[in-house]
Amino acid sequence: MRFPKRHILVIVAVASGLVMILMSGLLFMSLSGPRAPACTFYCISAVIAGVLFGISCARLTASPIEDLRREFVANVSHELRTPITSIKGFIETLLDGAKDNPEDAERFLQIIARQSDRLSAITEDLLTLSRLENDAETSGIPMTQIKMLGVLQDALQVCETNALKRNVKLELRCGEHLAGKLNAPLIEQAIVNLVNNAVNHSPEGSIVFVESRKDKGKPVIHVRDNGTGIAPEHLPRLFERFYRADKARSRSIGGTGLGLAIVKHIVQLHRGKVHVESEPGKGSVFSIYLPK
């Protein structure tokens, strides 16, 4: 029996991931001595890299668009390498003697904790995207007729801590009886991503507005900020995975580069569309249009 080339590539990709996991497991079982903690970390990193490499390559090598596959794998590798390299470096510094200085040890451990959180966030967002893509390819998602107000209130409650920390006010405008057919947890996640994104790019003392209304009989949700805005050349690619209009700022505020891609996939699962209008220095408006 002759297998298509793309099926062989999928098998090779998955096998590569499994080999990386097996090798890291064998190394882990052989660990002993004072450098065991660092080696343990390398093993865990290899497991994560192996799993994600297998998943991403298995999904994307099946696509005929090789350029997109290469770009995605390169982006995943880069995004994972940055926190892993940081964690690795500070663990080695601690093992080489910095642990004996309490002030240095605490500072380095705080950095390791932040980078670990970043690694966890990237991994979680990648798995979320994978689940959304799987839902799109299989049975879809369950949807029920539900009032928009409660969903939006729940989303803003999640964002409240981040908004308070950055001294940004959240304001909601939504009719009590406005309803739509949707998957409430997924729409809530999309709004959380948009609102947190707006908060992170807004100046202190500003307001992020969330509004829901009917447009030609269909529910629409707007998230509006008065932040830095986005240059026109970035708008067409804004919902791509790992694409950042301002790379330095996005990383400094802890963004994974996957939040807007998740929003796009959630809206597409609802057979809706997402749109952005923005101008540098005048803020942005992200709009989600849902079907009746």
C-alpha positions as CSV (number, residue, x, y, z in Angstrom):
1,M,0.0,0.0,0.0
2,R,1.4,3.4,-1.0
3,F,1.0,6.3,1.4
4,P,0.7,9.9,0.2
5,K,3.7,12.0,0.9
6,R,1.9,14.3,3.4
7,H,0.8,11.3,5.4
8,I,4.4,10.1,5.6
9,L,5.5,13.6,6.8
10,V,2.8,13.4,9.5
11,I,4.1,10.0,10.7
12,V,7.7,11.3,10.7
13,A,6.7,14.4,12.7
14,V,4.9,12.5,15.4
15,A,7.7,9.9,15.6
16,S,10.2,12.7,16.0
17,G,8.3,14.1,18.9
18,L,8.0,10.6,20.6
19,V,11.7,10.0,20.1
20,M,12.5,13.3,21.9
21,I,10.2,12.3,24.8
22,L,11.8,8.8,25.0
23,M,15.3,10.2,25.0
24,S,14.5,12.8,27.7
25,G,12.9,10.0,29.8
26,L,16.0,7.8,29.6
27,L,18.2,10.8,30.6
28,F,15.9,11.6,33.5
29,M,16.2,8.1,34.9
30,S,20.0,8.4,34.9
31,L,20.2,11.6,36.8
32,S,22.1,12.0,40.1
33,G,24.4,14.5,41.8
34,P,24.3,18.2,42.4
35,R,23.3,19.2,38.8
36,A,20.3,16.9,38.8
37,P,17.8,19.9,39.1
38,A,19.2,21.6,36.0
39,C,19.2,18.3,34.0
40,T,15.7,17.7,35.2
41,F,14.7,21.0,33.7
42,Y,16.3,20.1,30.4
43,C,14.3,16.9,30.4
44,I,11.1,18.7,31.0
45,S,11.9,21.2,28.3
46,A,12.7,18.3,25.9
47,V,9.3,16.7,26.7
48,I,7.5,20.0,26.0
49,A,9.4,20.6,22.8
50,G,8.9,17.1,21.6
51,V,5.1,17.2,22.2
52,L,4.7,20.6,20.6
53,F,7.0,19.7,17.7
54,G,5.0,16.6,17.0
55,I,1.7,18.3,17.2
56,S,2.6,21.4,15.2
57,C,4.4,19.5,12.5
58,A,1.8,16.7,12.3
59,R,-1.0,19.3,11.7
60,L,0.9,21.6,9.4
61,T,2.9,19.2,7.3
62,A,-0.4,17.8,6.1
63,S,-1.0,21.2,4.5
64,P,0.3,21.9,1.0
65,I,1.3,25.4,2.0
66,E,4.9,24.7,3.0
67,D,5.8,28.3,3.6
68,L,3.1,28.6,6.3
69,R,4.3,25.4,7.9
70,R,7.9,26.6,8.0
71,E,7.0,30.0,9.3
72,F,4.8,28.5,12.1
73,V,7.4,26.0,13.2
74,A,10.1,28.8,13.2
75,N,7.8,31.0,15.3
76,V,7.0,28.3,17.8
77,S,10.7,27.4,18.1
78,H,11.6,31.1,18.7
79,E,8.8,31.7,21.2
80,L,9.7,28.6,23.2
81,R,13.5,29.1,23.0
82,T,13.4,32.6,24.6
83,P,11.9,31.6,28.0
84,I,13.7,28.2,28.0
85,T,17.1,29.9,27.4
86,S,16.4,32.3,30.2
87,I,15.4,29.7,32.7
88,K,18.4,27.5,31.8
89,G,20.8,30.4,32.2
90,F,19.6,31.4,35.6
91,I,19.4,27.8,36.9
92,E,23.1,27.3,35.9
93,T,24.0,30.6,37.6
94,L,22.3,29.5,40.8
95,L,24.1,26.1,40.7
96,D,27.5,27.8,40.1
97,G,27.2,29.6,43.4
98,A,24.6,32.4,43.2
99,K,22.3,30.3,45.4
100,D,24.6,31.2,48.3
101,N,23.7,34.9,48.0
102,P,20.1,35.2,49.3
103,E,19.4,38.5,47.4
104,D,20.7,37.2,44.1
105,A,19.0,33.8,44.6
106,E,15.6,35.5,45.2
107,R,16.0,37.8,42.2
108,F,17.0,34.9,39.9
109,L,14.2,32.7,41.1
110,Q,11.6,35.5,40.5
111,I,12.9,35.7,36.9
112,I,12.7,31.9,36.5
113,A,9.1,32.1,37.8
114,R,8.1,34.8,35.3
115,Q,9.7,32.9,32.4
116,S,8.0,29.7,33.6
117,D,4.6,31.4,33.6
118,R,5.4,32.7,30.1
119,L,6.3,29.2,28.9
120,S,3.1,27.9,30.4
121,A,1.0,30.6,28.8
122,I,2.4,29.9,25.3
123,T,1.8,26.1,25.8
124,E,-1.8,26.7,27.0
125,D,-2.6,29.0,24.1
126,L,-1.1,26.6,21.5
127,L,-3.3,23.8,23.0
128,T,-6.3,26.1,22.9
129,L,-5.7,26.8,19.2
130,S,-5.3,23.1,18.6
131,R,-8.7,22.3,20.3
132,L,-10.4,25.1,18.3
133,E,-9.1,23.8,15.0
134,N,-10.1,20.3,15.9
135,D,-13.7,21.5,16.7
136,A,-13.8,23.3,13.4
137,E,-12.7,20.1,11.5
138,T,-15.1,17.8,13.4
139,S,-18.4,18.3,15.0
140,G,-18.3,22.0,15.7
141,I,-19.3,23.6,19.0
142,P,-22.5,23.5,21.0
143,M,-24.4,26.8,21.0
144,T,-27.5,28.1,22.8
145,Q,-29.6,31.2,22.7
146,I,-28.3,33.3,25.6
147,K,-28.4,36.9,26.8
148,M,-25.2,38.8,26.0
149,L,-25.1,40.9,29.2
150,G,-24.2,38.1,31.5
151,V,-21.4,36.8,29.2
152,L,-19.9,40.2,28.9
153,Q,-20.1,40.9,32.6
154,D,-18.3,37.6,33.3
155,A,-15.6,38.5,30.8
156,L,-15.0,42.0,32.4
157,Q,-14.9,40.4,35.8
158,V,-12.0,38.3,34.7
159,C,-10.2,41.4,33.3
160,E,-10.8,43.6,36.4
161,T,-7.6,42.7,38.2
162,N,-5.4,43.6,35.2
163,A,-7.4,46.8,34.6
164,L,-7.0,47.9,38.2
165,K,-3.3,47.2,38.2
166,R,-2.9,49.4,35.1
167,N,-5.3,52.1,36.4
168,V,-7.7,51.6,33.4
169,K,-11.5,51.7,33.8
170,L,-13.8,49.2,32.1
171,E,-17.2,50.4,30.9
172,L,-19.9,48.1,29.7
173,R,-22.9,49.1,27.5
174,C,-25.3,46.3,26.7
175,G,-29.1,46.0,26.6
176,E,-30.6,43.7,29.2
177,H,-32.6,41.7,26.7
178,L,-30.0,41.5,23.9
179,A,-29.4,37.8,23.1
180,G,-27.6,35.7,20.6
181,K,-27.0,32.1,19.7
182,L,-23.4,31.3,20.9
183,N,-21.1,29.2,23.0
184,A,-20.9,31.3,26.2
185,P,-17.5,30.1,27.5
186,L,-15.8,30.6,24.1
187,I,-17.2,34.1,23.5
188,E,-16.3,35.0,27.0
189,Q,-12.7,33.9,26.3
190,A,-12.6,36.0,23.1
191,I,-13.8,39.1,24.9
192,V,-11.3,38.5,27.7
193,N,-8.5,38.4,25.1
194,L,-9.7,41.6,23.4
195,V,-10.3,43.5,26.6
196,N,-6.9,42.5,28.2
197,N,-5.2,43.5,24.9
198,A,-7.0,46.9,25.0
199,V,-6.0,47.4,28.7
200,N,-2.4,46.5,28.1
201,H,-2.1,49.1,25.3
202,S,-4.0,51.9,27.0
203,P,-2.5,54.7,29.0
204,E,-3.2,55.1,32.8
205,G,-6.5,56.8,33.6
206,S,-8.1,55.9,30.3
207,I,-11.3,53.9,29.6
208,V,-11.9,50.7,27.7
209,F,-15.4,50.5,26.4
210,V,-17.2,47.2,25.7
211,E,-20.5,47.6,23.8
212,S,-23.0,45.1,22.4
213,R,-25.9,45.9,20.2
214,K,-27.9,44.7,17.2
215,D,-26.6,45.6,13.7
216,K,-29.1,44.6,11.0
217,G,-30.7,42.1,13.3
218,K,-27.4,40.5,14.3
219,P,-25.5,40.8,17.5
220,V,-22.2,42.7,17.4
221,I,-19.7,43.3,20.1
222,H,-17.2,46.3,20.1
223,V,-14.1,46.6,22.3
224,R,-12.8,50.2,22.0
225,D,-9.7,51.8,23.6
226,N,-7.9,55.1,23.4
227,G,-4.5,53.5,23.4
228,T,-1.4,53.6,21.1
229,G,-3.3,52.4,18.0
230,I,-1.9,50.2,15.2
231,A,-0.2,51.3,12.0
232,P,-2.1,50.4,8.8
233,E,0.6,48.0,7.5
234,H,0.1,45.7,10.5
235,L,-3.7,45.4,10.3
236,P,-3.9,42.7,7.6
237,R,-1.7,40.3,9.6
238,L,-2.9,41.2,13.1
239,F,-4.8,37.9,13.7
240,E,-2.0,35.7,12.6
241,R,-0.3,33.5,15.2
242,F,2.7,35.1,16.9
243,Y,2.3,38.3,14.8
244,R,3.0,41.4,16.9
245,A,2.7,45.0,15.7
246,D,5.0,46.1,18.6
247,K,7.2,43.1,19.5
248,A,9.1,44.7,22.4
249,R,6.0,46.1,24.1
250,S,4.0,42.8,23.6
251,R,6.7,40.7,25.3
252,S,7.2,43.3,28.1
253,I,3.5,43.0,29.1
254,G,3.6,39.2,28.9
255,G,1.7,38.6,25.6
256,T,2.1,35.3,23.9
257,G,1.3,36.5,20.4
258,L,-1.6,34.1,20.2
259,G,-4.5,36.0,21.8
260,L,-5.9,37.5,18.6
261,A,-5.5,34.3,16.7
262,I,-7.6,32.5,19.3
263,V,-10.3,35.3,19.0
264,K,-10.4,34.8,15.2
265,H,-10.8,31.0,15.5
266,I,-13.6,31.4,18.1
267,V,-15.5,33.8,15.9
268,Q,-15.1,31.6,12.9
269,L,-16.5,28.6,14.9
270,H,-19.6,30.8,15.4
271,R,-19.7,31.5,11.6
272,G,-19.1,35.1,12.4
273,K,-16.3,37.6,11.6
274,V,-13.9,39.8,13.5
275,H,-12.8,43.2,12.3
276,V,-10.4,45.9,13.5
277,E,-10.2,49.6,12.9
278,S,-7.2,51.5,14.2
279,E,-5.1,54.6,13.8
280,P,-1.8,55.3,15.5
281,G,-2.3,57.6,18.5
282,K,-6.1,57.3,18.4
283,G,-6.7,53.8,19.7
284,S,-8.4,50.8,18.2
285,V,-11.9,49.2,17.9
286,F,-12.2,45.4,17.6
287,S,-15.6,44.2,16.5
288,I,-17.1,40.7,16.6
289,Y,-20.1,40.1,14.3
290,L,-22.2,37.1,15.1
291,P,-24.9,35.5,13.0
292,K,-28.6,35.7,14.0
